[in-house]
Amino acid sequence: MPERPLPTEQEVLGWIRERRNWGRWGKDDQVGALNLVTPAKRAAAARLVRSGRSVSLSRPFPKDPGPNNALPAQHYMKTLPRGKGGFAADYYGIFYHGVASTHIDALCHTWDEEAMWNGRDPKREITFDGARFGSIEHWSEGIITRGVMLDVPRHRGVPCVTQERPVHGWELEDILVKRGIRLEPGDAVCVYAGREAWQAQDPERPYSKPFGPIATLQRPGLHVSCLPFLRDHDVSVLVWDMLDHLPIGYDIPWAVHAVLFCYGVALLDNALLEPLARACVEEGRDDFMLVIAPLKVVGGTGSPANPLAVF
């Protein structure tokens, strides 16, 4: 398939600035595109459950250091006596943003030079004690919606997405057409890029780094051209195993992560999607009920998560 022309920088800026959802659900809204996940939408998602098969989309708690885990999570154990018996207790500590932990990003997590979600000033809303706007507790009722698998390696007939060939929005549209999928407002789109297969080719190569000058970072993933796809289809949640393709190629601070502050779309980063892709093939379907329950951390920029796909 011939490659299509890349968008200009003005086109990209137009997607971010001119198609914003600011004010769509009120100027003080802190829920974003999850407003589209209505009670009726949840009920419809529950009706998708037929076999009862459940698949976790979470990676293991990342306490072991490695190429992709420069800041390992902490897990300490303690045992205490109780009469002639006893009990065990433990401590968890984690810096979950980055590429090691499966987690959900809240609306306050990113912004550009103009503002964060709904036009708020991050200098006022982000404090040492937590975010005062767009934080994770506003999604504490949980996310229960229709999940849709878009399997890019299966579509391409290759093991994984590569640095040289990122995922473009028009390719996701092609997958919808080929698979006969119709997206609906409030859906969660699961874009499988084959991160495990990519990593298996070079186990010692880090997929990405949590920090560093943006111009020096490289990784395969989703191109900024995916922005209009997510906006056009009123997607509420993007679930992905590979993240933004880097380098971005445009003078903007965020590529697909811009959906947080411009469209109000939730991001479920570092999902383990290989088992889900297999399950979709085995079940002979591309949609399912998706359940995500973030921790209720007041002022949090996100939360570790164990998402569940139920067929």
Secondary structure, DSSP 8 states (H G I E B T S, - for coil): --------HHHHHHHHHTS--TBTTBTT--SGGGGG--HHHHHHHHTT-SS--EEE-------S-BTTBSS--EEEEEEEEETTEEEEEEEEE---TTTTS-EEE-TTS---SS-SGGG--HHHHEETTEESSS-GGGGTT-EEEEEEEEEHHHHHTSSS-BTTB-B-HHHHHHHHHHHT----TT-EEEEE--HHHHHHT-TTS-S--SSS-GGG--B--B-GGGHHHHHHTT-SEEEESS-B-BS-SSS-S-SGGGHHHHT--EEEET---HHHHHHHHHHT-SEEEEEE-----TT-SEEE---EEE-
